[in-house]
Amino acid sequence: HADAGGGAALAGRVDGEVWLRLEPAGHWIAESFGAASLRDGEEDTTYARLDSPLLAPLVDAVLESAGAAEVLSPSGLRDTIVTVARDAVVRHTS
């Protein structure tokens, strides 16, 4: 995991609510994490609220979605996902 070697710490849960914008290919994330709220958006987009999800599986799911899921809030979670992605690039291009 990314926390080995000085990357992002992925233990525990996200503190509070997470809002995601999901394209159809990312709807599985809302189902897998038991979304507390779903709202329809424009052009087949769904907004999902997750309450205190486990951090590592959520980061993995967003990255695995290949752009079909976007974290709207909290901003710290977005930063963590960017750090994990950058760490992966460094590991695989070194």
Secondary structure as UniProt FT lines:
FT   TURN            2..6
FT   STRAND          17..22
FT   HELIX           24..26
FT   HELIX           27..32
FT   TURN            33..34
FT   STRAND          37..40
FT   TURN            43..44
FT   STRAND          46..51
FT   HELIX           55..64
FT   TURN            65..67
FT   STRAND          69..73
FT   HELIX           75..93
//
